[in-house]
Amino acid sequence: LKTGLEEGYDFAQCLDSIPNRNARPHVVDIGIQHEAQQESAASNLDETQLYDISLSKESSHPEASSPAHSSPQLRRLLGACDLIFTPGSKKVLCFDLIPKDSGIVRVAAITSSIETDSFDFRHIVSQPDRMRQEDYWLQTIDGLSRTPAGNHSSNEIRILPKPPKMQIEIPGLQKEYLTDETATLEVEITNDEDDDAEVTLEARFLGQADTVPTLSWTPDATGPGMTEDPLTDRRKKHIPSTQLGHIEQSGMRKIHITFVAGPQATEAVLEIKALYHLTAEPDTPVTKLLVHEIVFDRPFEANYDFQPSIDPQPIPNYFHIAETNDPDNTAQGLRQLWTSTIRLASVAPGPLIIEDVTLHLNGIHDAAICTISTDPTTSQAPTIAPNRFHESRFDILTQKLDVDDRRSTTFTFHLQIRWR
């Protein structure tokens, strides 16, 4: 700034912040007022003075608006320094401004105003090319020095998102789980920020809607000071968020999440998000995200052997069929006994305990009856190691309702395995 007047005047700078494309711009109006000193700081013509100015919020809120930018989201900060310029003098005004949001911050306008008894003068610079400087002023040990700005714009800067220091860890989290498995995860939230924080936790599985596991907080996740958001995204298996509340600096909070895997093999992404703000900066949201890919695989592979067997019951005399009044025994056709041998191979990473193997009848597609019984020689509750086999046998007795019915009949079954 150069002037030939020895009058004090006000200096104002308007900063325009654009967090993102969809957000409305935030305008910060910075005003530097003249504060007279006993001696002028710049007595020599070629002397350049640097002033470190402390900014504070304006105590009152007059109808002050930026001359180049009118916005309801206006924030005004004030500072003061000696603004008396002797002929040929230069002043460098420095002040600290902490951005609240990430995005692009640019100088929208620079206004200098002089008010005297004879006249009022205001000079506004809002063209970007006129505000651009070739050099930066820096304070060094040897005094003020100029540093070339290079290709960077001197009136625009990009503010990156604040890197979160909140740590999310899940000790014992595996890369692979089994279908139909129920698992409980312990989530540790550690506050490595420089201040206390108010934290809200979200968790969800991302994947195919019909195959991703279901999530739930354990009862200790809704203890004192913790509430749940009633909104739930069932398509993504997004459980309600949980407010962890206040976590002190260097403090840690533990919380447990339980999930139940589906019956189909699939892949899903576990996403845990900590939404928080520091106590000293309640208007600055910070997000910490933990993403982990999990594979859900079948614990067993099976093959089936279906063979005819000999019915120990004597064959009835079909030349003379006795009539029966028992409603539960209406089948009059030939009895046929079959043996189904099922061999299970464990593909799990660790040993499994098979509690029960049951063969169930789904349906009969013609007039017949079917009963299933377990072979007494089948071992119960065996422990099966990885890549080992377990064999189960079932006796299947079929019988037509009518002895003269010679049509083929279809039976459908499913195998149920209870393991741990």
Secondary structure, DSSP 8 states (H G I E B T S, - for coil): ---S----EEEEEEEEEE-SSSS--EEEEEEEEE---SS-S--STT-EEEEEE--EE-SS--S---SS---SSEEEEEEEE-----TT-EEEEEE----SS-EEEEEEEEEEEEE-SS-EEEEEE--HHHH--SEEEEEETTEEEEEE-TTS-TTEEEE------EEEE-TT--SEEETT-EEEEEEEEEE-SSS-EEEEEEEEEES-TTTS-EEEE-GGGG-TT--B-S--BGGGTB---EEEEEE-TT-EEEEEEEEE--SS-EEEEEEEEEEEEETT-TT--EEEEEEEEEEEE-SEEEEEEEEEE--SS----TTS------TT----S-EEEEEEEEEEEE-SSS-EEEEEEEEEEEEESSSEEEEEEE-TTS-SS-EE-TT-EEEEEEEEEEEESSTT--S---EEEEEEEEE-
